[in-house]
Amino acid sequence: MKTPYLNLKCCGATLAAAIGTAWSLLAPAHAADDFPQRPVTIVVPFPAGGTPDIIARVLAEKARASLNQPVVVENKGGAGGNIGVQYVSRTKPDGYTLVMCAYSCAVAPSLYKPAPYSIDKDFAPVMLVGTVPSVLVVNPKVPAKNVKQFIDYARANPGKLNAASSGIGGSAHLALELLKREAKVDIAHIPYKGAGQVAGDLLGGQVDMYFDNLPASLASIKEGRLTAIAVAGEHRAEAIPDVPTFAESGYPNMLVNPWFGLLVPAGTPPEAVSKLNTAFNAALEDAEVKQRLDRLGVDLAGGTPEVLAKFLQQETHNIAELIEQNHITVE
């Protein structure tokens, strides 16, 4: 009986193709093992100076140690964060571009028709960074020091007060719409292109009020340049313990919890996601980072990508209900 043999002449092309396929399958894994080999970019979909920008820069400074590569923060603001988020959704899914998502990331899919993106389909979660208190701050020219005084003044002066927001669909916008509905007050909405642009006009008195993320307004509150009326959360903020919640003041439905999380484009290799998750968790555990962010009033989270995935699922559901129940639409 003859021993079978491989006809290399007739099968050479097939063998070469098979080897090529095997190599192509191995190459991405090898590349992921070596990740990262160049700088990593965090896109902040808002102008510089806001809370997402502050947090991103603090984390980037420390994450570079774990990644052995520079971590660059790039601001791409506009359209309430949609421009920057959509930009990242279209980048190559290789782990080198992340987006610092905020509250508005979960708002946009329900607020805009058609939806500008899908968090589930267009992104992969990396890490939930944390949450911050949302606080109603007013320029000192507004004659109010607490919720009752503020509501009384707003009702006595319908349409006189104007409220800034960092853009349509952001936490400040939704908090304002909730307040108008819950307290039955008439307040004009003035959307800006980002939180960083609001500060100057609020301090200068061009706008009267703003639902700000506490880290961005904390210094102005403590210096008396802004008056903190109430916190739109379940608990008082440790950084401003004397400021009550809206619930304590008779408005239990005034709950808006700004949050921040890191995502990458869908299809990013799991190995790259894992390395990014490890690096940014390590940054959150750094004593200096903890101190800086705690001082700003950030409630740090961290954890696995699955933690963020579960959080986003619940958050998008809750916000969709809030938008529907309060008839919030794009102006």
MOWO-V965430 format. One record per pair of residues at least 6 apart in sequence whose ideal C-beta (glycine too) atoms are under 7 Angstrom apart, sorted by the first residue. I is the first residue (numbers start at 1). J is the second residue. Records with the same first field share a line. If there is no record, write none. Layout:
# MOWO-V965430
I: J / J
This chain:
# MOWO-V965430
28: 269
32: 269 / 271 / 272
33: 271
35: 95 / 271 / 272 / 275
36: 67 / 69 / 95 / 96
38: 69 / 96
39: 69 / 70 / 72
40: 67 / 69 / 71 / 96
41: 72 / 74 / 96 / 97
42: 56 / 60 / 71 / 73 / 98 / 100
43: 74 / 76 / 84 / 87 / 88 / 97 / 98 / 99
44: 52 / 53 / 56 / 73 / 75 / 84 / 100
45: 76 / 77 / 81 / 83 / 84 / 85 / 99
46: 52 / 53 / 75 / 77 / 81 / 166 / 194 / 195
47: 75 / 77 / 193 / 194 / 196 / 197
48: 75 / 196
49: 195 / 196
50: 166 / 194 / 195 / 196 / 216
51: 132 / 195 / 213 / 215 / 216
52: 100 / 102 / 260
53: 75
54: 215
55: 129 / 260 / 293 / 298
56: 73 / 100
57: 73
58: 289 / 292 / 293
59: 280 / 283 / 289
60: 71 / 73
62: 283 / 286 / 289
63: 71 / 279 / 280 / 283
64: 70 / 71
66: 278 / 279 / 282
67: 279
76: 83 / 84 / 87
77: 83 / 84 / 193 / 194
78: 193
80: 104 / 108 / 167 / 168 / 169 / 170
81: 102 / 104 / 105 / 167
82: 108 / 116
84: 99
85: 99 / 101 / 105 / 117
86: 116 / 117
88: 97 / 99 / 265
89: 117 / 122 / 123 / 265
91: 97 / 265
93: 264 / 265 / 266 / 267 / 268
94: 268 / 272
95: 264 / 268 / 269 / 272 / 273 / 276
98: 126 / 262 / 263 / 264 / 276
99: 263
100: 260 / 262
101: 260 / 261 / 263
102: 258 / 259 / 260
103: 170 / 171 / 258 / 259
104: 169 / 170
105: 119
106: 119 / 312 / 315 / 316 / 319
107: 169 / 174 / 319
108: 115 / 116 / 169
109: 115 / 117 / 118 / 119 / 316
110: 319 / 320 / 323
111: 169 / 323 / 328 / 330
112: 330
119: 312 / 316
121: 266
122: 265 / 266
123: 263 / 264 / 265 / 266
124: 263 / 264 / 266 / 268 / 273
125: 261 / 263 / 305 / 308 / 309 / 312
126: 262 / 263 / 264 / 273 / 276 / 277 / 280 / 305 / 308
127: 261 / 262 / 277 / 280 / 281 / 302 / 303 / 305 / 308
128: 261 / 301 / 303 / 307 / 308 / 311
129: 260 / 261 / 262 / 301
130: 260 / 298 / 299 / 300 / 301
131: 257 / 258 / 259 / 299 / 301
132: 213 / 214 / 215 / 258 / 297 / 298 / 299
133: 214 / 231 / 233 / 237 / 297
134: 171 / 175 / 211 / 213 / 232 / 233 / 256 / 257 / 258
135: 212 / 214 / 217 / 228 / 231 / 237 / 243
136: 209 / 211 / 229 / 230 / 232
137: 209 / 210 / 212 / 217 / 221 / 226 / 227 / 228 / 229
138: 144 / 208 / 209 / 226 / 227 / 229
139: 202 / 205 / 208 / 226
140: 227
141: 205
142: 153 / 208 / 209
143: 153
144: 150 / 153 / 229
145: 227
146: 229 / 249
147: 229 / 230 / 246 / 249
148: 249
150: 229
151: 183 / 185
154: 161 / 185 / 187
155: 185
158: 186
159: 186 / 188
161: 187 / 208 / 209
162: 187 / 188 / 190 / 207 / 208
163: 176 / 187 / 188 / 189 / 190 / 207 / 208 / 209 / 210
164: 190 / 192 / 198 / 201 / 202 / 207 / 210
165: 172 / 173 / 176 / 189 / 191 / 192
166: 172 / 192 / 194 / 195 / 198
167: 191 / 192 / 193 / 194
168: 191 / 330 / 331
171: 211 / 256 / 258
172: 210 / 211 / 212
173: 189 / 191
174: 256 / 322 / 328
175: 211 / 232 / 256
176: 187 / 189 / 211
177: 326 / 328
178: 253 / 254 / 256 / 326
179: 185 / 254
180: 187
181: 326
182: 251 / 253 / 254
183: 251
190: 207
192: 198
195: 216
198: 210
201: 207
202: 210 / 226
203: 220 / 225
211: 232 / 256
213: 258
214: 237 / 239 / 297
215: 296 / 297 / 298
217: 226
218: 239 / 296 / 297
220: 226
221: 228 / 240
228: 240 / 243
230: 243 / 244 / 245 / 246 / 249
231: 237 / 243 / 245
232: 246 / 254 / 255 / 256
233: 245 / 255 / 257
234: 245 / 255
235: 245
236: 243 / 244 / 245
237: 243 / 297
239: 297
246: 254
247: 254
261: 308
262: 280
264: 273
273: 305
277: 304 / 305
281: 302
283: 289
284: 300 / 302
290: 300
293: 300
